[in-house]
Structure formats: structure tokens, C-alpha cells
Amino acid sequence: SKQTLYVNVVDFCGQTIRGDGMIVNSHQESKKYYFVTMATDCHLTMQASSPKDKVQFHFRFFLVYSLLRVAPLSPAPLFPESPRGSAPLNPRLEPTSGESSGDPCHAGSYVQFYDGWDRNSPPLGPPLCGKSPPRPVLSTGNYLTLRLVTRGTQPRIDFVGDFTSFRLGFNQSECSNEPYFTCRNGKCIPLSLVCDDKGIDNCGDGSDLEENLTTGCKGQLSDEVTFVMLICKDTVPDCITTHSPASLSLLVLYIVLGVVAGGVVLCWCCWSPGWFLWRVSVCRFLPCCNSACASCQLCARSCTHSKEHRLAKVTPHTPGNGAPSGTAATSNGADENVTTAAV
């Protein structure tokens, strides 16, 4: 993939950059913080590499306005070009409600395009402001200038867009004789803009991002293709799906952790076999071992000891008339009967 050039209007104030295309931010910390410096008047000019090319600018994200604006009755201040600038001396301010017929942005901050190499060139369209991305802007030559002006107090500036050099492909010889890519909408763009690393739609119809054998572009999966892959995985048993690099790395990590854990357990059990058997011998204190003395040699002494100290057995005494008249105690140690009671 081709590397994309990044610039911002504030840091490149007053400069002209020549190339096939670039991404332009309002300021260095775009998409994180607003640019809030008052009285800023900066312009950035792009020059196409070929004199035959024209220049297009397409906003991808756009926020340009001021919370408090300069009153339309007061003359518009003319500030020198400076990326930082300073506040006007005595401006008359009013809230953002209401619009002025002569000023589309009602004396607030705005962006203006010029069809040439500086802001003295003819303007292209009215000043742009608000919170919705405007339509793409096209130049008639190989220069296009973007100007950023902050007016009033508490400006809120944050935008992202891209410059693209192109030529109309109605005359196919102009595109075929040079390293250009022909879009479906009739435009031709330099091959350096095809399949860029940021996935920018330089053609405007997406054809420069599609899979193409000539340009070597692998294309990008749309949401529809991803949805079809999910349906295939869940409903079709014979469907073959590929795993993403992230899932493969997780699988490898799980396998490595399993092997390491198994090795630790094996080493813990077998590295000191005597210790392991000693731990297993704790089972001799379990009741099941004492109840199976015949099969458990560890309990032989315990079984013999319990036999010698068995408790006395008490049986009833039968006299001569056949009726029981008392009890007799028999001692296993003396093997004789002792009469304990008689009636």
C-alpha cells in the first residue's frame, strides 16, 4: 500500500505543497480537541504534480463555527496570516442565533476555497461553515487553495479532508499514455492514489479501492461481504472460513499456555517421587483403609490390636428350670462363665 501524506492548515499556513494527493486536517490535534484560537487567517495551497491535472477537495469530517460572532454591521476585520493570531481590539459581538443574507456564515468562522494558487484567486463557492460536510470542491486548473478564518470569540474548528489530483477521462489517450487509473465515473487519478493505506476514495465511486489485478489492489471487504461470511459460517456446514490473524494469535497463545501448565504439573508430580508417595500415604488414615484390613497391609497392625482389645460379650444365663433368671458375663480372656445375679 502507498503511504499517505498528512498536513494541517495551521502548521502549514501560507505554504504550497505539490503532489498527487494528501490528507488535510484543520490542526495537529484534530478529532481530539477543537481549534479555538481567535483571529486566525491561514491558507494552504495544493499544486497537482501534472499541469494537466485538476484538484479536488473532499471533506470527511467538518465542524466550523463560532459560539459568539462578530456583529454583521461592523466591518469584517482583516487579520494578517498567522497560525496563532490575536484577538481584534474592539469587535462588536452577538450570539449565534440569526443569519445574515450577505454572509452565509453570519460573521462567524468559515472555510473558503479559491481557484488558484493564493487567496487572491477567484473564490469557489460561498464561505463554508456549520456541522455537515460540504460537497466536494473542484478546481479548473492545477492549483486549489483552502483558507481558514476564525472570527468572533470561542471558535470551534475541527475538520478532516483530502486533496486529490485528477483529470477527466473523456479523452482516453490522456489517461492511457500515462500512469493513471481510470475510474468508473470518467475520472483518472494517479496510480499512487490507488489502494492507499488509509482507504481513501479518491475516485469518488469506490473503484480505486476495489480488487484490481492491474494495480495490485486487494480490495476491502464491505459490511455486506462480512455479513455473508457470518451467514455462511452459521448455516452452511461445508463452508470453509478463514481465521483472522488476531484469532490465530490467541489460539497459539492458548496452546503455549496449556503446554507450560502441563509441564509444571508433571514436574511437580514426578520431580520428587518420594515426596509424592509420602503425600499419597495420607490415605491410610481414611476409614475405608481400616475396613479392608485383609487387602491393606498398612493397616495389619491396627487390625491385630483391635482384636486383642475387643469388648466383653454379655449373654443371658439359663437355670435348670429352663427360664432365664439372670445374666452372665463371659470373658474372652479367661474362657469361663461367671454368675452375676440369681433369683
Contacts in CASP RR format, 6 or more apart in sequence:
PFRMAT RR
TARGET T0000
AUTHOR 0000-0000-0000
METHOD contacts of the structure
MODEL  1
SKQTLYVNVVDFCGQTIRGDGMIVNSHQESKKYYFVTMATDCHLTMQASS
PKDKVQFHFRFFLVYSLLRVAPLSPAPLFPESPRGSAPLNPRLEPTSGES
SGDPCHAGSYVQFYDGWDRNSPPLGPPLCGKSPPRPVLSTGNYLTLRLVT
RGTQPRIDFVGDFTSFRLGFNQSECSNEPYFTCRNGKCIPLSLVCDDKGI
DNCGDGSDLEENLTTGCKGQLSDEVTFVMLICKDTVPDCITTHSPASLSL
LVLYIVLGVVAGGVVLCWCCWSPGWFLWRVSVCRFLPCCNSACASCQLCA
RSCTHSKEHRLAKVTPHTPGNGAPSGTAATSNGADENVTTAAV
1 195 0 8 1.000
1 196 0 8 1.000
1 197 0 8 1.000
2 192 0 8 1.000
2 193 0 8 1.000
2 194 0 8 1.000
2 195 0 8 1.000
2 196 0 8 1.000
2 197 0 8 1.000
3 196 0 8 1.000
3 197 0 8 1.000
4 22 0 8 1.000
4 23 0 8 1.000
4 196 0 8 1.000
4 197 0 8 1.000
4 198 0 8 1.000
4 200 0 8 1.000
5 17 0 8 1.000
5 19 0 8 1.000
5 21 0 8 1.000
5 22 0 8 1.000
5 23 0 8 1.000
6 22 0 8 1.000
6 23 0 8 1.000
6 25 0 8 1.000
7 17 0 8 1.000
7 22 0 8 1.000
7 23 0 8 1.000
7 24 0 8 1.000
7 25 0 8 1.000
7 44 0 8 1.000
8 24 0 8 1.000
8 25 0 8 1.000
8 26 0 8 1.000
8 27 0 8 1.000
8 28 0 8 1.000
8 30 0 8 1.000
9 24 0 8 1.000
9 25 0 8 1.000
9 26 0 8 1.000
9 27 0 8 1.000
9 42 0 8 1.000
9 43 0 8 1.000
9 44 0 8 1.000
9 146 0 8 1.000
9 148 0 8 1.000
10 26 0 8 1.000
10 27 0 8 1.000
10 28 0 8 1.000
10 35 0 8 1.000
10 37 0 8 1.000
10 40 0 8 1.000
10 42 0 8 1.000
10 83 0 8 1.000
10 148 0 8 1.000
11 27 0 8 1.000
11 28 0 8 1.000
11 83 0 8 1.000
12 44 0 8 1.000
13 42 0 8 1.000
13 43 0 8 1.000
13 44 0 8 1.000
13 81 0 8 1.000
13 82 0 8 1.000
13 83 0 8 1.000
14 42 0 8 1.000
14 43 0 8 1.000
14 44 0 8 1.000
14 45 0 8 1.000
14 81 0 8 1.000
15 44 0 8 1.000
15 45 0 8 1.000
16 45 0 8 1.000
16 46 0 8 1.000
16 47 0 8 1.000
16 117 0 8 1.000
16 143 0 8 1.000
17 44 0 8 1.000
17 45 0 8 1.000
17 46 0 8 1.000
17 47 0 8 1.000
18 46 0 8 1.000
18 47 0 8 1.000
18 48 0 8 1.000
18 49 0 8 1.000
19 46 0 8 1.000
19 47 0 8 1.000
19 48 0 8 1.000
19 49 0 8 1.000
19 165 0 8 1.000
20 48 0 8 1.000
20 49 0 8 1.000
20 164 0 8 1.000
20 165 0 8 1.000
20 189 0 8 1.000
20 190 0 8 1.000
20 192 0 8 1.000
20 193 0 8 1.000
21 46 0 8 1.000
21 162 0 8 1.000
21 163 0 8 1.000
21 164 0 8 1.000
21 165 0 8 1.000
21 192 0 8 1.000
21 193 0 8 1.000
21 202 0 8 1.000
22 46 0 8 1.000
22 162 0 8 1.000
22 163 0 8 1.000
23 160 0 8 1.000
23 161 0 8 1.000
23 162 0 8 1.000
23 198 0 8 1.000
23 200 0 8 1.000
24 44 0 8 1.000
24 57 0 8 1.000
24 146 0 8 1.000
24 160 0 8 1.000
24 161 0 8 1.000
24 162 0 8 1.000
24 163 0 8 1.000
25 31 0 8 1.000
25 159 0 8 1.000
25 160 0 8 1.000
25 161 0 8 1.000
26 35 0 8 1.000
26 148 0 8 1.000
26 157 0 8 1.000
26 158 0 8 1.000
26 159 0 8 1.000
26 160 0 8 1.000
27 35 0 8 1.000
27 157 0 8 1.000
27 158 0 8 1.000
30 158 0 8 1.000
30 159 0 8 1.000
30 160 0 8 1.000
31 61 0 8 1.000
31 158 0 8 1.000
31 160 0 8 1.000
33 158 0 8 1.000
34 63 0 8 1.000
34 155 0 8 1.000
34 156 0 8 1.000
34 157 0 8 1.000
34 158 0 8 1.000
35 150 0 8 1.000
35 155 0 8 1.000
35 157 0 8 1.000
35 158 0 8 1.000
36 154 0 8 1.000
36 155 0 8 1.000
36 156 0 8 1.000
36 157 0 8 1.000
37 83 0 8 1.000
37 84 0 8 1.000
37 85 0 8 1.000
37 150 0 8 1.000
37 155 0 8 1.000
38 85 0 8 1.000
38 86 0 8 1.000
38 87 0 8 1.000
38 88 0 8 1.000
38 150 0 8 1.000
38 152 0 8 1.000
38 153 0 8 1.000
38 155 0 8 1.000
39 77 0 8 1.000
39 79 0 8 1.000
39 85 0 8 1.000
39 86 0 8 1.000
39 87 0 8 1.000
39 88 0 8 1.000
39 150 0 8 1.000
39 151 0 8 1.000
40 79 0 8 1.000
40 82 0 8 1.000
40 83 0 8 1.000
40 84 0 8 1.000
40 85 0 8 1.000
40 148 0 8 1.000
40 149 0 8 1.000
40 150 0 8 1.000
40 155 0 8 1.000
41 79 0 8 1.000
41 80 0 8 1.000
41 81 0 8 1.000
41 82 0 8 1.000
41 85 0 8 1.000
41 147 0 8 1.000
41 148 0 8 1.000
41 149 0 8 1.000
41 150 0 8 1.000
42 81 0 8 1.000
42 82 0 8 1.000
42 83 0 8 1.000
42 147 0 8 1.000
42 148 0 8 1.000
43 81 0 8 1.000
43 114 0 8 1.000
43 118 0 8 1.000
43 119 0 8 1.000
43 145 0 8 1.000
43 146 0 8 1.000
43 147 0 8 1.000
43 148 0 8 1.000
44 145 0 8 1.000
44 146 0 8 1.000
45 116 0 8 1.000
45 117 0 8 1.000
45 118 0 8 1.000
45 143 0 8 1.000
45 144 0 8 1.000
45 145 0 8 1.000
45 146 0 8 1.000
46 55 0 8 1.000
46 57 0 8 1.000
46 143 0 8 1.000
46 144 0 8 1.000
46 145 0 8 1.000
46 146 0 8 1.000
46 163 0 8 1.000
46 165 0 8 1.000
47 55 0 8 1.000
47 117 0 8 1.000
47 142 0 8 1.000
47 143 0 8 1.000
48 54 0 8 1.000
48 55 0 8 1.000
48 141 0 8 1.000
48 142 0 8 1.000
48 143 0 8 1.000
48 165 0 8 1.000
49 165 0 8 1.000
49 190 0 8 1.000
50 142 0 8 1.000
50 165 0 8 1.000
50 167 0 8 1.000
50 178 0 8 1.000
51 142 0 8 1.000
52 142 0 8 1.000
52 167 0 8 1.000
52 174 0 8 1.000
53 141 0 8 1.000
53 142 0 8 1.000
53 165 0 8 1.000
53 166 0 8 1.000
53 167 0 8 1.000
53 190 0 8 1.000
54 138 0 8 1.000
54 139 0 8 1.000
54 140 0 8 1.000
54 141 0 8 1.000
54 142 0 8 1.000
54 165 0 8 1.000
54 166 0 8 1.000
54 167 0 8 1.000
54 168 0 8 1.000
55 138 0 8 1.000
55 139 0 8 1.000
55 141 0 8 1.000
55 142 0 8 1.000
55 143 0 8 1.000
55 144 0 8 1.000
55 163 0 8 1.000
55 164 0 8 1.000
55 165 0 8 1.000
55 166 0 8 1.000
56 136 0 8 1.000
56 137 0 8 1.000
56 138 0 8 1.000
56 139 0 8 1.000
56 144 0 8 1.000
56 163 0 8 1.000
56 164 0 8 1.000
56 165 0 8 1.000
56 166 0 8 1.000
57 113 0 8 1.000
57 136 0 8 1.000
57 137 0 8 1.000
57 144 0 8 1.000
57 146 0 8 1.000
57 161 0 8 1.000
57 162 0 8 1.000
57 163 0 8 1.000
57 164 0 8 1.000
58 136 0 8 1.000
58 161 0 8 1.000
58 162 0 8 1.000
58 164 0 8 1.000
58 204 0 8 1.000
59 133 0 8 1.000
59 134 0 8 1.000
59 136 0 8 1.000
59 159 0 8 1.000
59 160 0 8 1.000
59 161 0 8 1.000
60 133 0 8 1.000
60 160 0 8 1.000
60 161 0 8 1.000
60 162 0 8 1.000
61 133 0 8 1.000
61 158 0 8 1.000
61 159 0 8 1.000
61 160 0 8 1.000
61 161 0 8 1.000
62 128 0 8 1.000
62 130 0 8 1.000
62 131 0 8 1.000
62 132 0 8 1.000
62 133 0 8 1.000
62 134 0 8 1.000
62 159 0 8 1.000
63 130 0 8 1.000
63 131 0 8 1.000
63 156 0 8 1.000
63 157 0 8 1.000
63 158 0 8 1.000
63 159 0 8 1.000
64 105 0 8 1.000
64 109 0 8 1.000
64 110 0 8 1.000
64 111 0 8 1.000
64 128 0 8 1.000
64 129 0 8 1.000
64 130 0 8 1.000
64 148 0 8 1.000
64 156 0 8 1.000
64 157 0 8 1.000
64 158 0 8 1.000
64 159 0 8 1.000
65 96 0 8 1.000
65 105 0 8 1.000
65 108 0 8 1.000
65 109 0 8 1.000
65 129 0 8 1.000
65 130 0 8 1.000
65 131 0 8 1.000
65 155 0 8 1.000
65 156 0 8 1.000
66 96 0 8 1.000
66 108 0 8 1.000
66 109 0 8 1.000
66 150 0 8 1.000
66 151 0 8 1.000
66 152 0 8 1.000
66 153 0 8 1.000
66 154 0 8 1.000
66 155 0 8 1.000
66 156 0 8 1.000
67 95 0 8 1.000
67 96 0 8 1.000
67 153 0 8 1.000
67 154 0 8 1.000
67 155 0 8 1.000
67 156 0 8 1.000
68 93 0 8 1.000
68 94 0 8 1.000
68 95 0 8 1.000
68 96 0 8 1.000
68 152 0 8 1.000
68 153 0 8 1.000
68 154 0 8 1.000
69 93 0 8 1.000
69 94 0 8 1.000
69 95 0 8 1.000
69 96 0 8 1.000
69 106 0 8 1.000
69 107 0 8 1.000
69 108 0 8 1.000
69 151 0 8 1.000
69 152 0 8 1.000
70 76 0 8 1.000
70 77 0 8 1.000
70 88 0 8 1.000
70 91 0 8 1.000
70 92 0 8 1.000
70 93 0 8 1.000
70 107 0 8 1.000
70 108 0 8 1.000
70 151 0 8 1.000
70 152 0 8 1.000
71 91 0 8 1.000
71 92 0 8 1.000
71 93 0 8 1.000
71 94 0 8 1.000
71 107 0 8 1.000
72 100 0 8 1.000
72 102 0 8 1.000
72 103 0 8 1.000
72 106 0 8 1.000
72 107 0 8 1.000
73 92 0 8 1.000
74 91 0 8 1.000
74 92 0 8 1.000
76 107 0 8 1.000
76 151 0 8 1.000
77 88 0 8 1.000
77 91 0 8 1.000
77 151 0 8 1.000
79 85 0 8 1.000
79 88 0 8 1.000
79 149 0 8 1.000
87 153 0 8 1.000
88 152 0 8 1.000
91 152 0 8 1.000
93 152 0 8 1.000
93 153 0 8 1.000
96 106 0 8 1.000
96 108 0 8 1.000
98 106 0 8 1.000
99 106 0 8 1.000
100 106 0 8 1.000
100 107 0 8 1.000
103 127 0 8 1.000
104 110 0 8 1.000
104 126 0 8 1.000
104 127 0 8 1.000
104 129 0 8 1.000
105 127 0 8 1.000
105 128 0 8 1.000
105 129 0 8 1.000
105 130 0 8 1.000
107 151 0 8 1.000
107 152 0 8 1.000
108 129 0 8 1.000
108 150 0 8 1.000
108 151 0 8 1.000
108 152 0 8 1.000
108 155 0 8 1.000
109 129 0 8 1.000
109 148 0 8 1.000
109 149 0 8 1.000
109 150 0 8 1.000
109 151 0 8 1.000
109 152 0 8 1.000
109 155 0 8 1.000
109 156 0 8 1.000
109 157 0 8 1.000
110 127 0 8 1.000
110 128 0 8 1.000
110 129 0 8 1.000
110 149 0 8 1.000
110 151 0 8 1.000
111 127 0 8 1.000
111 128 0 8 1.000
111 129 0 8 1.000
111 146 0 8 1.000
111 147 0 8 1.000
111 148 0 8 1.000
111 149 0 8 1.000
111 159 0 8 1.000
112 119 0 8 1.000
112 123 0 8 1.000
112 127 0 8 1.000
112 128 0 8 1.000
112 146 0 8 1.000
112 147 0 8 1.000
112 149 0 8 1.000
113 123 0 8 1.000
113 124 0 8 1.000
113 125 0 8 1.000
113 128 0 8 1.000
113 137 0 8 1.000
113 144 0 8 1.000
113 145 0 8 1.000
113 146 0 8 1.000
113 147 0 8 1.000
114 120 0 8 1.000
114 121 0 8 1.000
114 122 0 8 1.000
114 123 0 8 1.000
114 124 0 8 1.000
114 144 0 8 1.000
114 145 0 8 1.000
114 147 0 8 1.000
115 121 0 8 1.000
115 122 0 8 1.000
115 123 0 8 1.000
115 124 0 8 1.000
115 139 0 8 1.000
115 140 0 8 1.000
115 141 0 8 1.000
115 143 0 8 1.000
115 144 0 8 1.000
116 122 0 8 1.000
116 139 0 8 1.000
116 141 0 8 1.000
116 143 0 8 1.000
116 144 0 8 1.000
116 145 0 8 1.000
117 143 0 8 1.000
117 145 0 8 1.000
118 145 0 8 1.000
119 145 0 8 1.000
119 147 0 8 1.000
121 143 0 8 1.000
121 145 0 8 1.000
124 137 0 8 1.000
124 138 0 8 1.000
124 139 0 8 1.000
124 144 0 8 1.000
125 137 0 8 1.000
127 149 0 8 1.000
128 134 0 8 1.000
137 144 0 8 1.000
142 165 0 8 1.000
144 163 0 8 1.000
148 157 0 8 1.000
150 157 0 8 1.000
162 200 0 8 1.000
162 202 0 8 1.000
164 189 0 8 1.000
164 193 0 8 1.000
164 200 0 8 1.000
164 202 0 8 1.000
165 189 0 8 1.000
165 190 0 8 1.000
165 193 0 8 1.000
166 187 0 8 1.000
166 188 0 8 1.000
166 189 0 8 1.000
166 202 0 8 1.000
167 174 0 8 1.000
167 175 0 8 1.000
167 180 0 8 1.000
167 187 0 8 1.000
167 188 0 8 1.000
168 186 0 8 1.000
168 187 0 8 1.000
168 188 0 8 1.000
169 175 0 8 1.000
169 182 0 8 1.000
169 186 0 8 1.000
169 187 0 8 1.000
169 188 0 8 1.000
170 186 0 8 1.000
172 182 0 8 1.000
174 188 0 8 1.000
175 182 0 8 1.000
175 188 0 8 1.000
176 182 0 8 1.000
179 190 0 8 1.000
179 191 0 8 1.000
180 188 0 8 1.000
180 189 0 8 1.000
180 190 0 8 1.000
180 191 0 8 1.000
181 188 0 8 1.000
181 189 0 8 1.000
181 190 0 8 1.000
181 191 0 8 1.000
181 193 0 8 1.000
181 194 0 8 1.000
181 203 0 8 1.000
181 208 0 8 1.000
181 215 0 8 1.000
182 188 0 8 1.000
183 189 0 8 1.000
183 203 0 8 1.000
183 204 0 8 1.000
183 205 0 8 1.000
183 206 0 8 1.000
183 207 0 8 1.000
183 208 0 8 1.000
184 203 0 8 1.000
184 205 0 8 1.000
184 207 0 8 1.000
185 203 0 8 1.000
185 204 0 8 1.000
185 205 0 8 1.000
185 207 0 8 1.000
187 203 0 8 1.000
187 204 0 8 1.000
189 202 0 8 1.000
189 203 0 8 1.000
189 208 0 8 1.000
191 215 0 8 1.000
193 200 0 8 1.000
193 202 0 8 1.000
193 208 0 8 1.000
194 202 0 8 1.000
194 208 0 8 1.000
194 212 0 8 1.000
194 215 0 8 1.000
194 217 0 8 1.000
195 208 0 8 1.000
195 209 0 8 1.000
195 212 0 8 1.000
195 215 0 8 1.000
195 216 0 8 1.000
195 217 0 8 1.000
195 218 0 8 1.000
195 219 0 8 1.000
196 202 0 8 1.000
199 209 0 8 1.000
199 220 0 8 1.000
201 208 0 8 1.000
201 209 0 8 1.000
202 208 0 8 1.000
208 217 0 8 1.000
209 217 0 8 1.000
209 219 0 8 1.000
209 220 0 8 1.000
210 217 0 8 1.000
210 219 0 8 1.000
211 217 0 8 1.000
211 218 0 8 1.000
211 219 0 8 1.000
212 219 0 8 1.000
229 241 0 8 1.000
232 239 0 8 1.000
232 241 0 8 1.000
233 239 0 8 1.000
233 241 0 8 1.000
243 251 0 8 1.000
269 276 0 8 1.000
270 276 0 8 1.000
281 298 0 8 1.000
283 289 0 8 1.000
284 296 0 8 1.000
284 298 0 8 1.000
284 299 0 8 1.000
289 296 0 8 1.000
289 298 0 8 1.000
289 299 0 8 1.000
290 296 0 8 1.000
290 299 0 8 1.000
290 302 0 8 1.000
290 303 0 8 1.000
292 299 0 8 1.000
293 299 0 8 1.000
293 300 0 8 1.000
293 302 0 8 1.000
293 303 0 8 1.000
310 332 0 8 1.000
312 329 0 8 1.000
312 330 0 8 1.000
312 331 0 8 1.000
312 332 0 8 1.000
313 330 0 8 1.000
313 332 0 8 1.000
314 327 0 8 1.000
314 328 0 8 1.000
314 329 0 8 1.000
314 330 0 8 1.000
315 327 0 8 1.000
315 328 0 8 1.000
315 330 0 8 1.000
316 324 0 8 1.000
316 326 0 8 1.000
316 327 0 8 1.000
316 328 0 8 1.000
317 324 0 8 1.000
317 325 0 8 1.000
317 326 0 8 1.000
317 327 0 8 1.000
317 328 0 8 1.000
317 337 0 8 1.000
317 339 0 8 1.000
317 342 0 8 1.000
318 324 0 8 1.000
319 325 0 8 1.000
319 342 0 8 1.000
325 341 0 8 1.000
325 342 0 8 1.000
325 343 0 8 1.000
326 340 0 8 1.000
326 341 0 8 1.000
326 342 0 8 1.000
326 343 0 8 1.000
327 340 0 8 1.000
327 341 0 8 1.000
328 337 0 8 1.000
328 338 0 8 1.000
328 339 0 8 1.000
328 340 0 8 1.000
329 337 0 8 1.000
329 338 0 8 1.000
329 340 0 8 1.000
330 336 0 8 1.000
330 337 0 8 1.000
330 338 0 8 1.000
331 338 0 8 1.000
END
